[in-house]
Amino acid sequence: MNIETTTCISYEHLDILKYHAQKHNMSLRTFISCLVGFAAQYEKEEIRYFKQLRYRSRKSGSWKRLHLVLHEDEYEFYMDVRKLWKMSLARIIAFCIDNV
């Protein structure tokens, strides 16, 4: 079963993702999944209990809506990372690009 979701990402981050996905001969969806999986394994983000989700700043730049089709296990993984790191999916992707 596939789950469809959308998120917004800055054009700068989208260009970075497209470049690296093409460089590694992967689809954009697969590259994002691998990037988040790698970051979740090796990046030790502080776990915040009883706090609200953090979202991206709305002040900076223009955004591109990104449509993602995820497998069920990928979606569950994203939701687990989202709950542990207390970040929206868009912020998780931006965090991975900036820090990993």
N, C-alpha and C positions, 0 to 999 in steps of 0.2 A: 504494500500500500504506500503510495506517495502522498506527501503532505505539501501543499502549496502555501507559500507565505511571501510577503513583500517586506522590504525594508528600504530605507533611504540611506544613501551613501554619497559622500562628496565626490565631485568629478575628479579631483586629484587622487583620492583613494581608489576610485574605479579604474583610472588609468594605470595605477600601480598594479592593481590586481590583474587587469587584462594583460599587461606586459609580462608579468611573471607566470601567469597561466599559459600564455602562448610560448614563453621560453621553455617551460617544462612540458609542453605538449599535452596540456590538460584542459578540460572544460572549466569555465569560470566557477560553476557550482562545485566541482570536485576540488578545485584549488582552494576555495574558501573553506570547505569541509576539512581538508588536510591541514590548512593553516590554523584553524581553530583547535583541531585535535592536537597538533603539535604544541600550541601555546598552553592548552589545558594540562598537558603532560609535564611540560618543563618550566612554565612560568608560574611562580608561586605568588599569586595575587592574594592579598589579605582577605580572609573570609570575614564578612561583616554580618553579625547576627542582629536581628530586629531592626534593620534599616531599610529604607526605601530603595527601589531601583534607581541607579544613576543613568541619566540620559545624556546624549550629546548636547553641546551648547548650540542653541538655535541661532546665535549671532553670526556665525562664520559661514560665508559663502553660499553657493547654491547647491542643491541636492538633486540626485538622480534616483528615481525609484527603481529598485532592483527586485526582480521577481525570481524567487528561488523555489525549486522543486526538490524536496528533501525526502530521503527514505525514512521510514518510521524510526529506525534506530538512530539515525543522524538527528532527527527532530528531538528525540528523547535526550540525546547527548547535549544538544544546544540548550534545552530547557534546564538540564542539570547544571551546566556551566553558568547559565543565566541566574539560576537561584543561588549558586555558591558565590559568584563574583558580584552579584547584585547589580548587573548591567543589562541594558536592553541589547537585543541582537545587533543593532546598528553600532552601538558603542563597543560591543565585543569585537566586531570586525575591525573597527577603527583602532581599538587598543592593540589588536594583533598586528595590524599593519605598522603602527607607530613603534611598538616595543619588541616585536619578534621579527 
